[in-house]
Amino acid sequence: RSSDLNREMEDLLCCKNTQYLDTDQVMKWFQIAITKAWNKISRKYDFDLMFSRLDSPGALKIKFRSGKYITFNISPVVQYEDSDVYFMSHFSGNNLLNDSSSSVYWFLSFAVCERRCLKEVAKKLPENSCHLSCLQTVTFLHGKQCNLTGQSGLTNYHLKTVLMHLLLVRPFTDWHFDNMEARLRDMLKYLKKCLQEKKLHHFLIGNQKIPETVQLPDVFRHAEPLNLFRPFVLHRDIYRKTVDMFNEMLKNATVLINEYTLHMPPDRKS
């Protein structure tokens, strides 16, 4: 019976005629399982829950009786050994470089380790530091420019990676909120250099300077550094589109930042 069950699970979750978990099959099973579970308990709640977009795996929509709704992405993961590193079936977003050549290739997520690292660094920064505001501002600029010129090969994760590298390069005292403009310029200058060189190393993989408290598995700490911009070498058209988008973003930065500051809390404008 156990062998029959194993074969049944392989047919349900694995790529045909293999024992490799298929990201699309797993996502399909995951969505069906959540939908069935929700149908059993939905009467207890004042909102509805559904997977809203077939073209965006894991896009979950919660709709309230008032008509308002919120959306977020939820994906199944597989834990890497006994660590806080996870294999993810899908990443959200429409980045042009995210297409995988095979459904048996899973993405690695270091989100927990990265969050832990940021918390460790934040303890050493000035109380009124600007690092998160810098990331939010650059993310805003990128999003606005993509709305104007379309998607490129640049992602919010790349922007976060730039920030994390700079946090360990510059003195912690340089991150006081009064220095926000200078740190913003640093981020944009660093990103421009990385794009020119087509080289942006993953912050954790191969970085032996990461504190032990981050609890990054040694297999990743001692690995060869991973270049997140390597796909640009292979996809010249996407690279050119990304560089053009970035240059336009720099041209429009002043106007876009003025728009952004209109939405900032009053205490952050002073």
Contacts in CASP RR format, 6 or more apart in sequence:
PFRMAT RR
TARGET T0000
AUTHOR 0000-0000-0000
METHOD contacts of the structure
MODEL  1
RSSDLNREMEDLLCCKNTQYLDTDQVMKWFQIAITKAWNKISRKYDFDLM
FSRLDSPGALKIKFRSGKYITFNISPVVQYEDSDVYFMSHFSGNNLLNDS
SSSVYWFLSFAVCERRCLKEVAKKLPENSCHLSCLQTVTFLHGKQCNLTG
QSGLTNYHLKTVLMHLLLVRPFTDWHFDNMEARLRDMLKYLKKCLQEKKL
HHFLIGNQKIPETVQLPDVFRHAEPLNLFRPFVLHRDIYRKTVDMFNEML
KNATVLINEYTLHMPPDRKS
10 19 0 8 1.000
12 25 0 8 1.000
12 29 0 8 1.000
13 21 0 8 1.000
13 22 0 8 1.000
13 25 0 8 1.000
13 26 0 8 1.000
13 29 0 8 1.000
14 20 0 8 1.000
14 21 0 8 1.000
14 22 0 8 1.000
14 25 0 8 1.000
15 21 0 8 1.000
15 22 0 8 1.000
15 25 0 8 1.000
15 103 0 8 1.000
15 104 0 8 1.000
18 104 0 8 1.000
20 104 0 8 1.000
21 78 0 8 1.000
21 104 0 8 1.000
21 106 0 8 1.000
22 103 0 8 1.000
22 104 0 8 1.000
23 89 0 8 1.000
23 90 0 8 1.000
23 100 0 8 1.000
23 103 0 8 1.000
23 104 0 8 1.000
23 105 0 8 1.000
23 106 0 8 1.000
24 57 0 8 1.000
24 89 0 8 1.000
24 103 0 8 1.000
25 103 0 8 1.000
26 76 0 8 1.000
26 89 0 8 1.000
27 57 0 8 1.000
27 58 0 8 1.000
27 75 0 8 1.000
27 76 0 8 1.000
27 89 0 8 1.000
27 90 0 8 1.000
30 58 0 8 1.000
30 75 0 8 1.000
30 76 0 8 1.000
30 89 0 8 1.000
31 51 0 8 1.000
31 58 0 8 1.000
34 51 0 8 1.000
34 74 0 8 1.000
35 50 0 8 1.000
35 51 0 8 1.000
38 49 0 8 1.000
42 48 0 8 1.000
42 49 0 8 1.000
46 64 0 8 1.000
46 65 0 8 1.000
47 62 0 8 1.000
47 63 0 8 1.000
47 64 0 8 1.000
47 65 0 8 1.000
48 62 0 8 1.000
48 63 0 8 1.000
49 60 0 8 1.000
49 61 0 8 1.000
49 62 0 8 1.000
49 63 0 8 1.000
50 60 0 8 1.000
50 61 0 8 1.000
50 63 0 8 1.000
51 58 0 8 1.000
51 59 0 8 1.000
51 60 0 8 1.000
51 61 0 8 1.000
52 59 0 8 1.000
52 60 0 8 1.000
52 61 0 8 1.000
52 71 0 8 1.000
53 59 0 8 1.000
56 73 0 8 1.000
56 92 0 8 1.000
56 93 0 8 1.000
57 75 0 8 1.000
57 89 0 8 1.000
57 90 0 8 1.000
58 73 0 8 1.000
58 74 0 8 1.000
58 75 0 8 1.000
58 90 0 8 1.000
58 92 0 8 1.000
59 71 0 8 1.000
59 72 0 8 1.000
59 73 0 8 1.000
59 92 0 8 1.000
60 71 0 8 1.000
60 72 0 8 1.000
60 73 0 8 1.000
60 74 0 8 1.000
61 69 0 8 1.000
61 70 0 8 1.000
61 71 0 8 1.000
62 69 0 8 1.000
62 70 0 8 1.000
62 71 0 8 1.000
63 69 0 8 1.000
73 90 0 8 1.000
73 92 0 8 1.000
75 88 0 8 1.000
75 89 0 8 1.000
75 90 0 8 1.000
75 91 0 8 1.000
75 92 0 8 1.000
76 88 0 8 1.000
76 89 0 8 1.000
77 86 0 8 1.000
77 87 0 8 1.000
77 88 0 8 1.000
77 89 0 8 1.000
77 109 0 8 1.000
78 86 0 8 1.000
78 87 0 8 1.000
78 106 0 8 1.000
79 85 0 8 1.000
79 86 0 8 1.000
79 87 0 8 1.000
80 86 0 8 1.000
80 87 0 8 1.000
80 108 0 8 1.000
80 217 0 8 1.000
81 217 0 8 1.000
83 215 0 8 1.000
83 217 0 8 1.000
84 112 0 8 1.000
84 113 0 8 1.000
84 116 0 8 1.000
84 215 0 8 1.000
85 108 0 8 1.000
85 109 0 8 1.000
85 110 0 8 1.000
85 112 0 8 1.000
85 113 0 8 1.000
85 216 0 8 1.000
85 217 0 8 1.000
85 220 0 8 1.000
86 108 0 8 1.000
86 109 0 8 1.000
86 111 0 8 1.000
86 112 0 8 1.000
87 106 0 8 1.000
87 107 0 8 1.000
87 108 0 8 1.000
87 109 0 8 1.000
88 106 0 8 1.000
88 107 0 8 1.000
88 108 0 8 1.000
88 109 0 8 1.000
89 106 0 8 1.000
89 107 0 8 1.000
90 107 0 8 1.000
91 98 0 8 1.000
91 107 0 8 1.000
93 155 0 8 1.000
94 151 0 8 1.000
95 151 0 8 1.000
95 153 0 8 1.000
95 154 0 8 1.000
95 155 0 8 1.000
96 151 0 8 1.000
96 152 0 8 1.000
96 153 0 8 1.000
96 235 0 8 1.000
96 238 0 8 1.000
96 241 0 8 1.000
97 153 0 8 1.000
97 231 0 8 1.000
97 232 0 8 1.000
97 235 0 8 1.000
97 238 0 8 1.000
110 204 0 8 1.000
110 205 0 8 1.000
110 216 0 8 1.000
110 220 0 8 1.000
113 204 0 8 1.000
113 214 0 8 1.000
113 215 0 8 1.000
113 216 0 8 1.000
114 160 0 8 1.000
114 164 0 8 1.000
114 203 0 8 1.000
114 204 0 8 1.000
116 213 0 8 1.000
116 214 0 8 1.000
116 215 0 8 1.000
117 164 0 8 1.000
117 203 0 8 1.000
117 204 0 8 1.000
117 210 0 8 1.000
117 211 0 8 1.000
117 214 0 8 1.000
118 164 0 8 1.000
118 167 0 8 1.000
120 211 0 8 1.000
120 213 0 8 1.000
120 214 0 8 1.000
121 131 0 8 1.000
121 167 0 8 1.000
121 168 0 8 1.000
121 172 0 8 1.000
122 129 0 8 1.000
122 131 0 8 1.000
124 172 0 8 1.000
125 131 0 8 1.000
125 167 0 8 1.000
125 172 0 8 1.000
125 175 0 8 1.000
126 172 0 8 1.000
126 173 0 8 1.000
126 175 0 8 1.000
126 176 0 8 1.000
126 177 0 8 1.000
128 176 0 8 1.000
128 177 0 8 1.000
129 175 0 8 1.000
129 176 0 8 1.000
129 177 0 8 1.000
130 175 0 8 1.000
130 176 0 8 1.000
130 177 0 8 1.000
130 178 0 8 1.000
130 179 0 8 1.000
130 180 0 8 1.000
130 183 0 8 1.000
131 163 0 8 1.000
131 167 0 8 1.000
131 175 0 8 1.000
131 183 0 8 1.000
133 177 0 8 1.000
133 180 0 8 1.000
133 268 0 8 1.000
134 163 0 8 1.000
134 180 0 8 1.000
134 183 0 8 1.000
134 184 0 8 1.000
134 187 0 8 1.000
135 159 0 8 1.000
135 160 0 8 1.000
135 163 0 8 1.000
135 187 0 8 1.000
137 180 0 8 1.000
137 184 0 8 1.000
137 257 0 8 1.000
137 260 0 8 1.000
138 159 0 8 1.000
138 162 0 8 1.000
138 163 0 8 1.000
138 184 0 8 1.000
138 187 0 8 1.000
138 188 0 8 1.000
138 191 0 8 1.000
139 156 0 8 1.000
139 159 0 8 1.000
140 256 0 8 1.000
140 260 0 8 1.000
141 249 0 8 1.000
141 252 0 8 1.000
141 253 0 8 1.000
141 256 0 8 1.000
141 257 0 8 1.000
141 260 0 8 1.000
142 154 0 8 1.000
142 156 0 8 1.000
142 159 0 8 1.000
142 249 0 8 1.000
144 252 0 8 1.000
144 256 0 8 1.000
144 259 0 8 1.000
145 245 0 8 1.000
145 248 0 8 1.000
145 249 0 8 1.000
145 252 0 8 1.000
145 256 0 8 1.000
146 152 0 8 1.000
146 245 0 8 1.000
148 248 0 8 1.000
148 252 0 8 1.000
149 244 0 8 1.000
149 245 0 8 1.000
149 248 0 8 1.000
150 245 0 8 1.000
152 238 0 8 1.000
152 241 0 8 1.000
152 242 0 8 1.000
152 245 0 8 1.000
152 246 0 8 1.000
153 231 0 8 1.000
153 232 0 8 1.000
153 238 0 8 1.000
153 239 0 8 1.000
153 241 0 8 1.000
153 242 0 8 1.000
154 242 0 8 1.000
154 245 0 8 1.000
154 246 0 8 1.000
157 228 0 8 1.000
158 191 0 8 1.000
158 200 0 8 1.000
158 228 0 8 1.000
158 229 0 8 1.000
159 187 0 8 1.000
159 191 0 8 1.000
161 200 0 8 1.000
161 202 0 8 1.000
161 203 0 8 1.000
161 228 0 8 1.000
162 187 0 8 1.000
162 190 0 8 1.000
162 191 0 8 1.000
162 194 0 8 1.000
162 200 0 8 1.000
163 187 0 8 1.000
164 203 0 8 1.000
165 190 0 8 1.000
165 201 0 8 1.000
165 203 0 8 1.000
166 183 0 8 1.000
166 186 0 8 1.000
166 187 0 8 1.000
166 190 0 8 1.000
167 175 0 8 1.000
168 209 0 8 1.000
170 183 0 8 1.000
170 186 0 8 1.000
174 182 0 8 1.000
174 183 0 8 1.000
175 183 0 8 1.000
177 268 0 8 1.000
188 250 0 8 1.000
188 253 0 8 1.000
191 200 0 8 1.000
191 246 0 8 1.000
192 246 0 8 1.000
192 250 0 8 1.000
194 200 0 8 1.000
194 229 0 8 1.000
195 229 0 8 1.000
195 232 0 8 1.000
195 242 0 8 1.000
195 243 0 8 1.000
195 246 0 8 1.000
197 229 0 8 1.000
198 227 0 8 1.000
198 229 0 8 1.000
198 230 0 8 1.000
198 232 0 8 1.000
198 233 0 8 1.000
198 239 0 8 1.000
199 227 0 8 1.000
199 229 0 8 1.000
199 230 0 8 1.000
200 227 0 8 1.000
200 228 0 8 1.000
200 229 0 8 1.000
201 207 0 8 1.000
201 225 0 8 1.000
201 226 0 8 1.000
201 227 0 8 1.000
201 228 0 8 1.000
202 225 0 8 1.000
202 226 0 8 1.000
202 227 0 8 1.000
202 228 0 8 1.000
204 210 0 8 1.000
204 214 0 8 1.000
204 216 0 8 1.000
204 220 0 8 1.000
204 221 0 8 1.000
205 220 0 8 1.000
205 223 0 8 1.000
205 225 0 8 1.000
205 226 0 8 1.000
206 220 0 8 1.000
206 221 0 8 1.000
206 222 0 8 1.000
206 223 0 8 1.000
206 224 0 8 1.000
206 225 0 8 1.000
206 226 0 8 1.000
207 221 0 8 1.000
207 225 0 8 1.000
208 221 0 8 1.000
208 222 0 8 1.000
210 216 0 8 1.000
210 221 0 8 1.000
231 238 0 8 1.000
232 238 0 8 1.000
232 239 0 8 1.000
232 242 0 8 1.000
233 239 0 8 1.000
249 256 0 8 1.000
261 269 0 8 1.000
END
